Amino acid sequence: MVVFNYSLHNITKDSVILENSRFEYYLQWVSKGVFMMQNKNSNDSEDKLTLGKQIQEIKREKKILRAILAYYNKIGAFDPKVGISLLEFKNYLVEHGYNDVRATYLKEIESLIKNREIKLNQLIREKSDSKRIREEREEQEYLATREKVRQKILDEPTEDLFGNLKQLLLIPSWNKLLETEKFNGFYLNQPVREILHDNVLLLPDFAVTGIEKTRGEQFIFLCGVGIYYTQFRLAPGEIITDYREITGIVLPMDLYDKAQDLSGSLVNSKDLMMTELMITIPFDLLQAEQTKQMYIRGVIARNVFHPYKECFNTLMEVCRDSKSLNIDQGLKVLCGGLNREIPLYTNEILTEEELDVNYSRLTAGLKNIQPKLAYIISDLQIQGLKDPIFKKIQLIKKDYVEIGYPRLLDWMP
């Protein structure tokens, strides 16, 4: 399992930057491990892709060969419109040698096709074996590197001013991020008329990458304490508020990179990442004195805290609740899909367990809530980390209530 710590806004496919983090040593494993391994094997991956295309071309040629045989066989079909019987026609062919000519001709065609099919079958076996060997080697290297890093995460944590809190991650509009703004969804079996807020607020613990099996593309899982928060209307004039607690989010890696594209950054600061699609605020930033960084504090107040204050308050209530985000209910992951081409698990909350109707009923902006997280958990290889994950979740909840949120309020101008 590939695990990173904070400055999650700097994670990309080719680089992971960790600033002032106790996991800097792990970064060496990650940067030299899975991501470097993917670069090292880029030629192999291209070869594997070429092999896959070659196999498809071979299969296509085999279909053509079968079509050729059927084509030439059909040439000998009898046409009753000529005015003689089929028996007379066949007798004439035999008596005058035409039948032998046709049989010899078809035999030659069949022989040519059979020889070609033998060569194609041999070729497809060779290509398939080569492709399988490459895939097995890549899988072994990938899992071996993940396992090495996985062992490192179990070390004793170190203390700092904000305890287990490292960062606030805000997605101002979930459906805008997924480019599904036209989808409003349903609530209590009624179509949602308008969505006013569809925010995601997360206190990340760690990040882990996985490979989507259908297309071999990379996705990222950010694990932590969070909520999906929504305000919406079923009819003009009313406002309904709803939320779902979550233990993380999943996004295709290219969509995660797009959300952090600093070319569209709303503020120029090395300490703060703020784009139209994603905002990350390191808790270390709150250590600055109130008389310093007035500009950044003002930007955060105007663009983050005040517009989404109700979302922040809801997360605070979730963290105060001793029954929230407990291990008995398992992980609850807001999923933006595993890749952008195939809409499987896109815009859904995936859970480990079948949860009660209060959680599993649909709400505005979400397409589904269903207990199908096992597929992703298996791919991410995090089964053995479930107990440590939920122990950390409880610590994050406690630190946010006692340290993070009060410090955030004090720091606001």
N, C-alpha and C positions, 0 to 999 in steps of 0.2 A: 504494500500500500504506500502510495506516495503522499506524504503528509507535509504540509507547509504551515508556518505560523503566519504572523501578520504582515501588514502592508500587502493585503490581498489584492489591492488595486494594481499592483505591479506584476501580478502573475500573468505570464503569457505562455504561448506554446514553446518558446525558445529560451525564456529566461524567467527566473524567480528571484526577486530582490527582497530580502528581509532586513529591516532596519531596527537596531536596538532590540533584538529578539534573542531569547534563550535557545532558540532552535537554529542558530546560525550554523552549528556543526551539522545539523541534519540537512541543511541546504546543500552542503558539499555532497552528501549522498544523492540528493534529488537532482542537482544540476549535473552531476557526473553520472547519474543513474538513468532514470527513465527518459528524461528529455534528451540527454546526450546520446543515449542508446538509440533513440528514434532518429537522431541526426546521423549516427554512425551507420544505421541500417537503412538510410534513405535509399541507397542504391538497391539494397535487397528488396525494399518495399516496392520500388519501381519495377524490379524484376518480377516480383510476385504479381503485381498488377498486370504486367505484360503476359505472364504465364496464364493468368485468368482469362485475358482477352484471347490468347491463342487457343485455349481449351474451348472457348465459345465458338471460335471460328471453325475448329475441327468438328464440333458437334453440328454446326451449320452445314458443313460440307457433306457430312453423313446423311443429313436430311435430303440434300440435293441429290445424292446418289440414289436414294430410295425413290425419289420422285422421277429420276431418269428411267429406272427400270419399269416403273408403273406407266410412264409415258410411252415407252417402246412396246410394252405389252398391249397397250390399248390400240396400237396401230392395226393389230390383227382382228379388230372387231368386225363382225359380219353386218352388212347393210342390207336388210330385207327388201329395200326399195328397188333393188336391181332387177327384180322380176323372176328370180329363180329361188328354189328352196335351199336351205342351209346344207342339206344332205348332198344335193347336186354340186353345190359349191365346193364342199370338202372333198368329194370324189374327184373332181377336176384337179384340185390342188395336188392330190396324191398321185393321180395318173400322169400328170405333166411335170412333177418335180418341184412345184412351187412350195409345197409344204416343207420339204427339206431345206430349201433356201431360207425360208423364214425361221425355221428351228435353228439352223446354223448361225444365222444372224443374231438371234436372241441369245444363243449360247455364248457367242463372242462378247456380247454386251454384258451378260451376267458375269463372265469370267473377268472382264476388265473391272467391273464394279466390285466384285468379291476381293480381288487383289488390292484394290485401292482401300477398301474397308479394313482389310488386315493391317495395312500400313498405318491407317488412321487410328485404329484401335491401339496399336503399339505406341504410336506417337502420343495419344491422349493419356496412356498409362504413364509414360515417361514424364509428361508435363505435370500430371496430377501428383505423382510421387515427389517431383521437385518442389511443387507448390506446397505440399503437405509438410515436407522437411523444413522448408523456410518458415512456415507458420508455427510449427512446433518449436523451432529454435527461438523465434521471436517471443513466443509465449513463455518459454522457460526463462529467458533472460529478463523479461518484463516482470514476471512473478518473483524471481530471485531478488531483483533490485527492490521491489516493493516490500518484500519480507525483511530485508536488511533494515530499511527505514522504519518499518513497523515496530521492530524490536526497540528502536531508539525512543519511541514516543512514551514508553512505559517508565522512563527515568523520573526521578523525583523532581517536581516543579519547584521553581524558585519564586520568591516573593518580590513584589514590587509595589509601588504606590497604589495601583488600581487592582491589585490582586490578580484575578483570572481574567480581567477585562483588558482587551487589547484594542478593540475597534468597534465603531458603529457603522453598519452598512445599511444604506437606505436606497430602495428602488422606488422612485416617486410614482411611477405608473407601471404596474406589471404587464398589462396588455399592450402598452406602448412599446415596452422593451421587446415583447414577443411579436410585435407588428400585427396585433389582433384587436385593434381599437374598436372595430365595428361589432365585436362580439360582446354582448352585455350579459348573457346567461339567464338563469332562472332562480327564483327564490320562492319557496312554498308553492311550487308548481305554477307560478305566474312569471311571465316574461318581464325582465328588468327593463324599465323605460330608459333610464339614464344612470350612468356611473359617475359619481362626483370624485371619489377617491378609490384607488386600488393599489395601496401602498404595501411594500414589503420592508419590514424593519428587522434586522438580524444582528445579534452579538456573536460574531463568528468565533469558533474554537479552533478548527483546523480545516484545511482543504485537501481533497484527494481527487486524483484524476482517474478516469476509467476509459476504456475503449469500447465504443458501440460496435456490436458484432456484425451487424448487417453491412455497413459500409466502411467499418474500420476507422471511424472518426472519433476524435477525443471529446469527452465531456468532463465537466468539473462538478464536484459535490462540495458545497460549503456547509459544514456542520456547526451548529450552535443553537442559541436560544433566539426565537423570533416569532413573528406573527405575520399573517396576511390580513390586512385591515381594509375594509371597504365601507363606503357610504354611497347610497344609491336611492333611486326613486322607482316605485312601481306605478305611481300616478303623479300628476303635476302637483307641486306644492309640498309633498311629504318628503322626509329624509329618514331613511332607515340605516342604522349602523350595525355592522356585523364583523366578526373576525374569526380566524382559525389560528390556533397556536401551531407552530412548526418547529422542527428540530434541524432544519436546513433547507437549502435550495439546490436544484440541479439545473445546469444550463449547458448547451453545446459550447465547446470552447471558443469557437469563432464568434458566437453571440456574446459571450463573456468578454472577449477582447474588444468587440465593437462597443459594448457598453462603457468601456474604460478608455475609449479613444480620446486622448488628451487634446487632439486638434480641435475638439468641440468643447474644451474645458471652460467652465464658467468663472473660474478663478485661477490666477497664476500663483501657485504656492507649492513648495516641495513637501509641505506637511499635510496638504489637503487635496483630495481628488474629488472634483465636483463636475460631472458632465450632466447632460440633459437626462441620461438614462440611469446613472448610478452615482451615488455619493458615498464616500468612505471618510470617516473622521477618526483618526487615532486618538485614544484616550490620553496619550502622552501630550497631545496638543493642549489639553485642559490644565496642564501644569504651569502654563505660562501665566504670569501675573496679569491681573485685570488691566493694569495700565499699559501692558504690552499687547501687540498684535490686535489692536482695536479694529483694524480693517477686517481681518479674518473672522473675529468674533461677530462683527456686524453682519458679514456675509452669511455666516452660519445661522444667526438669529433670523435674518430676513428670508433666507431661502430654504432653511431646513427646519429649525425648531418651531417657529411660530406657525408656518403653514401646515405642519404635520404634528402639532402639539397633541392632538387627540390620539394620534397613533402612538406617540411616545408614552402618553398616559396609559394607554391600553397595555402596552408592553410592560409597563411598571406593575399594573394589576396582575398580569400573568406571572410575573416574577415573584410577586408577593404570595401568590396562591401556592400553598405547599403541595397541593394535589396536581398541579399543572406539570406537563412534560415529564411524567413519571415512566419508569422502565416497564411497568405492567402494560401500558398502552403501546409501547414500542416507538420506533422512529416514525415521524410524520414529515414527509418531504414534499415541498412545493416544487413541482417539476416543470421546467420549460422545454422538455424534450431532450432526447439524446443526440439527435442531429437535426439540422434544419430542413432536410429534404424529405424525411419520413416523419409524419406527425404522430408517431406512437408516443403516448404518455405526455403529450404537449399540453400545457396549461391544465394540469391536474395535481391534486394532492394524493400522493401515494403513501399508504400506511402499511405497517407490518400486520396489524390485527384488524379484525372486523369490529369497528367502533360503533358506539351508540348513535342514534339518529341525530342527537344534538350536534355531533361533530360531522357526521357523514352526509347530512343533507346538503344539497347544493346551495351555493351563495353566489352573489353577483360576481361576474368576471371569471368564474372557474367553470371548466367544462365537465369535470368529474372529480369525485373523491372516492377512491377505491383501494382495497387492501392488496395491492400488487407491487409492493416495494421489494419483494424477495429477488426479483430479477436484477435490480440495480445493486442490492447488497451483495449478491453473489459475485457480480462483476467487479465491485470495488474491493472485495476481500476484506471487509471490515467486521465479519461475524465475531471474531475473537475480541473486538474492542467495544462491544456493547456495554458491558459493565463500566469500564473506564469512561466511556462517552457520557453515560447518564450521571455518574458521580461528578464529572466536570460540569455538566449542565446545571446541577443543583448548586455548585459553587458559583457559577456565573450568575445565576438568579440572585443568590444572596449578595454577591458583590455589587450587582447593578442596583439593588434596593438600598444597600447601606453606603456605597461609595460612588458608583458611577452616576446615577441619576441626580443625587443631591449635588455632586460636584458640577455636573452639567448645568443645573439651575443657577448655582452660584457664579459660574463662569459667564453666563449670558449677560450681555450689557443691558 
